[in-house]
């Protein structure tokens, strides 16, 4: 007798895309999809196999909201039966519509079931919908999975989460195998290719030792090294395995001041453009400076490229063997001068190495790896809000207009770089000094060394009669800017 598969039930208001998601996850058009609320009457069920694990996926009709369908009460009963037999609920919402009071009703009712819940925002394939995603943090679910059922974006991550949440229930027996002639056998859904390496860009002015560092990390003379500035013309990349982790390291062409780049001709212009692209493509950068010269304006300009791109940064003071001093305060004076020159990179760790002799060079990869992990770190919403409450109690928010601002709640809405949204009682922004204060406190508390942190401030939406939550008016939006 075939085993009983664990049950996963799609829940949501009518027309949020449950049937589209159902069809995408089972790999065929079993449910009718139409832009008419209430198209799905029957509670469809179909087996799904993903990464060797299987479960039964059910698509319920819209359980909430008014309907003129004379069979609506039967649809509701059928859906409620599916929920009672569920092992996991997938709560689907509509990013294009934003948070609706119907979503709040569903959230309250499904919490009462005591079942595990995955929260999903659908239709996030346009900018308007992406901006609406933070609204859903008001419901208190974490994490939020952003998908586009129509285009397939994010489906793989959602399936991973379903299998992980079901655990051993989905991994016992003979997943996906049906009796001969059973055309409802679960098709194995193909997993999308996922990045499995960290990309590092070595950046800096000409002749600061970028190629020497790459050769030292690779432990081979992969790149030509010379005292002549500009030896490296193209961005050269190599792969490296370290502690069973895969890295792609890119050695970029040296970046001179814009005036000198223009005088260097077309070849140098192309080389510098390649270096800037390498920064954008990287997860984290090693910003090399020449310890003999100290930090220069051009070093700061190059670091600014990485900071604006939201990349993790490690400052590497190379050629340390040429400046080592018996003076105990030398390192402090050196670092203080560097920090003054690059105040905006106060979050970046500083390493003192010699790529030529290998002194402290092993610390480079270790630090870059740690910073790359910090850039992808996510803070649980409850922990974040508990911390923010203590901070705000001692240091209330300040706006540029000196308005009475209250932080209602906060959430991390993105990684790489970490991005936090603060919902307030009025439409405003934080004073730049208060925003910097919050960022520093978050970094200190949760360990975001080496990565920039982005902050957004939004007015918390208010519920209005009629079932929808009110969006800020155009004038309110304008007042934010």
C-alpha positions as CSV (number, residue, x, y, z in Angstrom):
1,X,0.0,0.0,0.0
2,X,1.4,3.4,-0.9
3,X,2.3,5.6,2.0
4,X,0.3,8.8,2.8
5,X,2.2,11.9,1.8
6,X,2.3,14.9,4.1
7,X,-0.2,17.6,3.1
8,X,0.7,21.1,2.1
9,X,-2.2,23.5,1.6
10,X,-2.2,26.8,-0.3
11,X,-4.3,29.4,1.6
12,X,-5.1,33.0,0.5
13,X,-7.7,35.5,-0.6
14,X,-9.4,34.9,-4.0
15,X,-7.3,35.7,-7.0
16,X,-3.9,36.1,-5.3
17,X,-2.4,33.5,-7.6
18,X,-2.9,30.2,-5.8
19,X,-3.9,28.2,-8.9
20,X,-1.0,29.7,-10.9
21,X,1.4,28.7,-8.1
22,X,-0.2,25.2,-7.9
23,X,0.3,24.7,-11.6
24,X,3.9,25.9,-11.5
25,X,4.8,23.6,-8.6
26,X,3.2,20.4,-10.0
27,X,4.5,21.1,-13.5
28,X,1.2,21.1,-15.4
29,X,-2.0,23.1,-15.8
30,X,-4.4,21.1,-13.5
31,X,-6.1,24.2,-12.0
32,X,-8.0,26.7,-14.2
33,X,-6.3,30.2,-14.1
34,X,-8.4,33.3,-14.8
35,X,-8.4,36.9,-13.6
36,X,-11.8,36.3,-11.9
37,X,-12.0,35.8,-8.2
38,X,-13.4,32.4,-7.2
39,X,-12.4,30.5,-10.3
40,X,-11.2,27.5,-8.2
41,X,-14.1,25.7,-6.6
42,X,-12.7,22.2,-5.9
43,X,-9.9,21.7,-3.5
44,X,-7.3,20.2,-5.9
45,X,-4.6,17.9,-4.6
46,X,-1.6,16.6,-6.4
47,X,1.7,15.0,-5.4
48,X,5.0,16.9,-5.8
49,X,8.5,15.6,-5.6
50,X,11.4,18.0,-4.9
51,X,15.0,17.1,-4.2
52,X,14.0,13.5,-3.4
53,X,11.2,14.5,-1.0
54,X,7.5,14.2,-1.7
55,X,4.3,15.9,-0.4
56,X,0.7,16.4,-1.4
57,X,-0.1,19.9,-2.6
58,X,-3.6,21.2,-2.3
59,X,-5.1,24.3,-4.0
60,X,-8.1,25.6,-2.1
61,X,-10.7,28.0,-3.4
62,X,-10.8,31.5,-2.0
63,X,-11.9,30.8,1.6
64,X,-12.3,34.4,2.5
65,X,-14.3,37.4,1.1
66,X,-17.8,37.7,-0.3
67,X,-18.8,35.7,-3.3
68,X,-22.0,35.5,-5.4
69,X,-21.2,31.9,-6.3
70,X,-24.2,29.7,-5.0
71,X,-21.6,27.0,-4.3
72,X,-19.3,29.2,-2.3
73,X,-20.3,27.7,1.1
74,X,-19.3,24.2,-0.3
75,X,-16.0,25.6,-1.5
76,X,-15.3,27.0,2.0
77,X,-16.2,23.7,3.7
78,X,-14.0,21.8,1.3
79,X,-11.1,24.1,2.0
80,X,-11.6,23.9,5.7
81,X,-11.4,20.1,5.5
82,X,-8.1,20.4,3.6
83,X,-6.7,22.7,6.3
84,X,-7.7,20.3,9.1
85,X,-5.7,17.5,7.4
86,X,-2.7,19.7,6.6
87,X,0.8,19.3,7.9
88,X,1.9,22.8,6.5
89,X,0.1,25.9,5.3
90,X,1.4,28.2,2.6
91,X,-0.2,31.6,3.0
92,X,-0.2,33.4,-0.3
93,X,-0.7,37.2,-0.7
94,X,-0.7,39.6,-3.6
95,X,2.2,42.0,-3.7
96,X,0.6,44.1,-6.4
97,X,-2.5,44.8,-4.3
98,X,-0.4,45.2,-1.1
99,X,-1.6,44.3,2.4
100,X,-5.4,43.9,2.6
101,X,-7.6,43.5,5.7
102,X,-8.6,40.1,4.3
103,X,-5.0,39.1,4.7
104,X,-5.1,40.2,8.4
105,X,-8.3,38.0,8.9
106,X,-6.6,35.0,7.4
107,X,-3.5,35.5,9.5
108,X,-5.5,35.5,12.7
109,X,-7.5,32.5,11.8
110,X,-4.7,30.2,10.5
111,X,-2.6,31.1,13.6
112,X,-5.4,29.5,15.7
113,X,-4.9,26.2,13.9
114,X,-1.4,25.9,15.4
115,X,-0.1,24.6,12.1
116,X,3.3,25.7,10.7
117,X,2.9,28.4,8.2
118,X,5.1,29.7,5.3
119,X,4.3,33.2,4.3
120,X,4.6,34.1,0.6
121,X,4.1,37.4,-1.3
122,X,3.2,36.7,-5.0
123,X,3.5,38.9,-8.1
124,X,6.7,40.6,-6.9
125,X,8.1,40.9,-10.4
126,X,7.5,44.7,-10.7
127,X,8.9,47.6,-8.6
128,X,5.6,48.7,-7.2
129,X,5.0,45.2,-5.7
130,X,8.5,45.0,-4.4
131,X,8.0,48.3,-2.5
132,X,4.8,46.9,-1.0
133,X,6.6,43.8,0.5
134,X,7.6,45.5,3.8
135,X,3.9,46.2,4.5
136,X,3.4,42.5,5.1
137,X,5.8,42.4,8.0
138,X,2.9,43.9,10.0
139,X,1.4,40.4,10.0
140,X,4.3,39.1,12.0
141,X,5.4,36.2,9.7
142,X,9.0,35.5,9.1
143,X,10.7,35.0,6.8
144,X,8.7,36.4,3.8
145,X,9.2,34.5,0.6
146,X,8.9,36.7,-2.5
147,X,7.9,34.9,-5.7
148,X,6.3,35.4,-9.1
149,X,4.2,32.3,-9.7
150,X,3.6,33.4,-13.3
151,X,7.3,33.7,-14.2
152,X,8.6,31.1,-11.8
153,X,10.8,33.4,-9.8
154,X,11.5,32.3,-6.2
155,X,9.6,28.9,-6.6
156,X,12.8,26.9,-6.0
157,X,13.4,28.7,-2.7
158,X,9.8,28.1,-1.6
159,X,10.0,24.4,-2.4
160,X,13.3,24.2,-0.4
161,X,11.5,25.8,2.5
162,X,8.5,23.4,2.2
163,X,10.8,20.4,2.2
164,X,12.8,21.7,5.1
165,X,9.8,22.5,7.2
166,X,8.2,19.1,6.6
167,X,11.4,17.4,7.6
168,X,11.4,13.6,7.9
169,X,7.7,13.5,7.0
170,X,8.6,14.2,3.4
171,X,11.7,12.0,3.3
172,X,10.3,8.6,4.3
173,X,9.1,5.8,2.0
174,X,9.6,5.9,-1.8
175,X,9.0,9.5,-2.8
176,X,7.4,10.2,-6.1
177,X,6.8,6.6,-7.1
178,X,3.3,5.6,-8.0
179,X,1.7,2.3,-9.0
180,X,2.1,1.4,-12.6
181,X,-0.4,3.3,-14.8
182,X,-1.0,6.0,-12.1
183,X,-0.8,9.2,-14.1
184,X,-0.9,11.3,-11.0
185,X,2.7,10.3,-10.1
186,X,4.7,13.2,-8.8
187,X,7.1,14.6,-11.4
188,X,10.5,15.5,-10.1
189,X,10.7,19.3,-10.3
190,X,14.1,20.4,-11.5
191,X,16.1,22.5,-9.1
192,X,17.4,25.8,-10.5
193,X,21.1,26.4,-10.6
194,X,22.3,28.1,-7.5
195,X,25.5,30.1,-6.9
196,X,27.9,28.0,-4.9
197,X,30.9,30.3,-4.7
198,X,31.9,33.6,-3.3
199,X,33.3,36.2,-5.7
200,X,36.1,38.4,-4.4
201,X,37.4,41.4,-6.3
202,X,40.9,42.7,-5.5
203,X,40.8,46.5,-6.2
204,X,43.1,49.5,-5.8
205,X,45.4,51.9,-7.5
206,X,48.1,50.7,-9.9
207,X,51.1,49.0,-8.3
208,X,49.7,48.5,-4.8
209,X,50.3,44.7,-5.0
210,X,47.0,43.4,-6.3
211,X,48.5,40.7,-8.5
212,X,51.0,39.8,-5.8
213,X,48.2,39.2,-3.4
214,X,46.3,37.0,-5.9
215,X,49.4,34.9,-6.5
216,X,50.0,34.6,-2.8
217,X,46.4,33.4,-2.2
218,X,46.7,30.9,-5.1
219,X,50.2,30.0,-4.1
220,X,51.3,30.1,-7.7
221,X,52.6,32.7,-10.2
222,X,49.3,33.0,-12.0
223,X,49.6,36.8,-12.7
224,X,52.6,38.7,-14.0
225,X,54.0,40.9,-11.3
226,X,56.2,44.0,-12.1
227,X,57.2,47.3,-10.4
228,X,55.8,49.0,-13.5
229,X,52.2,50.4,-12.9
230,X,49.5,49.1,-15.2
231,X,50.9,45.6,-15.7
232,X,47.4,44.1,-15.3
233,X,45.2,45.4,-18.2
234,X,42.3,43.0,-17.9
235,X,40.3,41.7,-14.9
236,X,41.8,38.3,-14.4
237,X,39.9,35.7,-12.3
238,X,40.8,32.4,-10.8
239,X,39.0,29.8,-8.6
240,X,40.2,28.7,-5.2
241,X,39.0,26.1,-2.8
242,X,39.6,27.0,0.9
243,X,38.2,25.0,3.8
244,X,35.8,23.2,1.4
245,X,34.5,26.5,0.2
246,X,34.7,27.8,-3.4
247,X,35.9,31.3,-4.2
248,X,36.3,33.2,-7.4
249,X,39.0,35.8,-7.0
250,X,39.3,38.6,-9.6
251,X,42.4,40.7,-10.0
252,X,41.4,44.0,-11.5
253,X,43.3,46.6,-13.4
254,X,44.6,49.5,-11.3
255,X,42.3,52.5,-11.2
256,X,43.9,56.0,-11.5
257,X,42.3,59.4,-11.2
258,X,39.7,60.1,-13.9
259,X,41.9,62.8,-15.6
260,X,44.8,60.4,-15.9
261,X,42.6,57.6,-17.1
262,X,41.4,59.8,-20.0
263,X,45.0,60.7,-20.9
264,X,45.8,57.0,-20.9
265,X,43.8,56.3,-24.0
266,X,41.0,53.9,-24.9
267,X,42.8,50.8,-23.5
268,X,43.0,52.2,-20.0
269,X,39.4,53.5,-20.2
270,X,38.2,49.9,-21.0
271,X,40.4,48.5,-18.2
272,X,39.0,50.8,-15.6
273,X,35.4,50.1,-16.8
274,X,36.2,46.4,-16.4
275,X,37.4,47.0,-12.8
276,X,34.2,48.8,-12.0
277,X,32.2,46.0,-13.4
278,X,34.2,43.5,-11.3
279,X,33.2,45.5,-8.2
280,X,29.5,45.3,-9.1
281,X,29.8,41.5,-9.8
282,X,31.6,40.8,-6.5
283,X,30.2,39.7,-3.2
284,X,33.1,41.4,-1.3
285,X,36.2,43.4,-2.3
286,X,39.7,43.6,-0.9
287,X,40.7,47.3,-1.2
288,X,44.5,47.3,-1.3
289,X,46.4,50.4,-0.3
290,X,50.2,51.0,-0.3
291,X,51.3,51.2,3.3
292,X,54.3,53.3,2.4
293,X,52.1,56.0,1.0
294,X,49.1,55.6,3.3
295,X,45.5,56.2,2.2
296,X,45.1,58.7,-0.7
297,X,42.2,60.5,-2.2
298,X,42.1,58.0,-5.0
299,X,42.0,55.1,-2.5
300,X,39.0,56.7,-1.0
301,X,37.4,57.2,-4.4
302,X,37.8,53.5,-5.2
303,X,36.5,52.5,-1.8
304,X,33.5,54.7,-2.5
305,X,32.7,52.7,-5.6
306,X,32.4,49.5,-3.5
307,X,30.4,51.2,-0.8
308,X,27.9,52.6,-3.3
309,X,27.6,49.2,-4.9
310,X,26.7,47.7,-1.5
311,X,29.6,45.3,-1.5
312,X,31.4,44.0,1.5
313,X,34.8,45.7,2.0
314,X,38.1,44.6,3.6
315,X,40.8,47.2,3.6
316,X,44.2,45.6,3.1
317,X,47.3,47.7,3.9
318,X,49.9,45.9,1.7
319,X,53.7,46.2,1.8
320,X,53.6,46.3,5.6
321,X,57.1,44.8,5.6
322,X,58.4,48.1,4.4
323,X,56.9,50.3,7.1
324,X,57.1,48.1,10.3
325,X,58.2,50.2,13.2
326,X,59.3,49.5,16.8
327,X,57.0,52.3,17.8
328,X,54.1,50.7,19.7
329,X,51.7,53.5,18.5
330,X,52.5,53.3,14.8
331,X,49.7,50.9,13.9
332,X,47.2,53.1,15.8
333,X,48.4,56.3,14.1
334,X,48.3,54.6,10.7
335,X,44.8,53.2,11.1
336,X,43.5,56.5,12.5
337,X,44.8,58.4,9.5
338,X,43.3,55.8,7.2
339,X,39.9,56.1,9.0
340,X,39.9,59.9,8.7
341,X,40.5,59.6,5.0
342,X,37.7,56.9,4.6
343,X,35.1,57.8,7.2
344,X,32.4,56.2,5.1
345,X,34.2,52.8,5.4
346,X,34.3,52.8,9.1
347,X,32.6,49.4,9.0
348,X,35.5,47.8,7.0
349,X,38.1,45.8,8.9
350,X,41.8,46.7,8.3
351,X,44.5,44.1,7.7
352,X,48.2,44.8,7.6
353,X,50.0,42.3,5.3
354,X,52.9,41.7,3.0
355,X,51.9,39.9,-0.2
356,X,55.6,39.6,-1.0
357,X,56.7,37.9,2.2
358,X,53.3,36.3,3.0
359,X,53.2,38.0,6.4
360,X,49.6,37.9,7.7
361,X,48.4,37.0,4.2
362,X,46.3,34.0,5.4
363,X,44.1,36.4,7.3
364,X,42.9,38.0,4.1
365,X,40.8,35.1,2.8
366,X,39.6,34.3,6.3
367,X,38.4,37.9,6.8
368,X,36.8,38.2,3.3
369,X,34.9,35.0,3.9
370,X,33.6,36.3,7.2
371,X,32.5,39.6,5.7
372,X,30.8,37.8,2.8
373,X,28.8,35.8,5.4
374,X,27.9,39.0,7.3
375,X,26.6,40.5,4.1
376,X,24.1,37.7,3.8
377,X,23.1,37.6,7.5
378,X,19.5,38.0,8.5
379,X,18.2,39.2,11.8
380,X,14.9,37.7,13.1
381,X,12.2,40.3,13.3
382,X,11.3,39.8,17.0
383,X,15.0,40.1,18.1
384,X,15.4,43.2,15.9
385,X,12.3,44.9,17.4
386,X,13.3,44.0,21.0
387,X,16.7,45.6,20.4
388,X,15.2,48.7,18.7
389,X,12.8,49.3,21.6
390,X,15.7,49.5,24.0
391,X,17.6,51.8,21.7
392,X,14.6,54.1,21.1
393,X,13.8,54.3,24.8
394,X,17.1,55.8,25.5
395,X,17.5,57.8,22.2
396,X,14.2,58.8,20.6
397,X,14.2,59.2,16.8
398,X,15.0,62.6,15.3
399,X,13.7,63.8,11.9
400,X,15.2,66.6,9.8
401,X,12.0,68.6,10.5
402,X,12.2,67.9,14.3
403,X,8.8,66.2,14.1
404,X,7.6,63.9,16.8
405,X,8.6,60.6,15.3
406,X,7.8,57.1,16.7
407,X,9.2,53.9,15.4
408,X,6.2,51.5,15.3
409,X,8.3,48.5,14.3
410,X,11.3,47.4,12.1
411,X,12.2,44.5,9.9
412,X,15.1,43.4,7.7
413,X,13.8,43.2,4.2
414,X,16.9,42.3,2.3
415,X,20.4,40.9,2.4
416,X,23.6,41.5,0.3
417,X,23.6,44.3,1.5
418,X,21.5,44.0,4.7
419,X,18.5,46.3,4.3
420,X,16.3,47.4,7.2
421,X,12.9,49.2,7.0
422,X,11.6,51.3,9.9
423,X,7.8,52.0,10.0
424,X,7.0,55.3,11.7
425,X,3.8,57.1,12.7
426,X,4.5,60.0,10.2
427,X,5.9,60.3,6.7
428,X,9.4,61.5,7.2
429,X,13.0,60.4,7.2
430,X,15.5,60.1,10.0
431,X,18.1,62.8,10.5
432,X,21.3,61.6,9.0
433,X,23.1,61.5,12.3
434,X,20.3,59.4,13.9
435,X,20.3,57.0,10.9
436,X,24.1,56.6,11.4
437,X,23.5,56.0,15.1
438,X,20.9,53.2,14.3
439,X,23.2,51.6,11.8
440,X,26.1,51.5,14.1
441,X,24.0,50.0,16.9
442,X,22.6,47.3,14.7
443,X,26.1,46.5,13.4
444,X,27.5,46.3,16.9
445,X,24.6,44.2,18.2
446,X,24.2,41.7,15.4
447,X,27.7,41.5,13.9
448,X,27.6,43.2,10.4
449,X,31.3,43.8,10.3
450,X,32.6,44.7,6.8
451,X,29.2,45.2,5.1
452,X,27.3,48.4,4.4
453,X,23.8,48.6,5.8
454,X,20.9,50.2,4.0
455,X,18.0,51.9,5.8
456,X,14.5,52.8,4.6
457,X,11.9,54.8,6.6
458,X,8.2,54.4,5.8
459,X,5.0,55.6,7.3
460,X,2.9,52.7,8.7
461,X,-0.3,52.3,6.7
462,X,-3.6,52.7,8.5
463,X,-6.7,50.5,7.9
464,X,-9.7,52.2,6.4
465,X,-13.3,51.1,6.0
466,X,-13.9,49.0,2.9
467,X,-11.4,46.2,3.6
468,X,-8.2,47.7,2.1
469,X,-5.3,49.2,4.0
470,X,-4.7,52.8,2.9
471,X,-1.7,53.7,0.8
472,X,0.0,57.1,1.4
473,X,-1.3,59.8,-1.0
474,X,0.9,61.3,-3.6
475,X,1.5,64.4,-1.4
476,X,2.6,62.1,1.5
477,X,5.0,60.3,-0.8
478,X,6.4,63.6,-2.0
479,X,6.9,64.7,1.6
480,X,9.3,61.8,2.1
481,X,11.7,63.0,-0.5
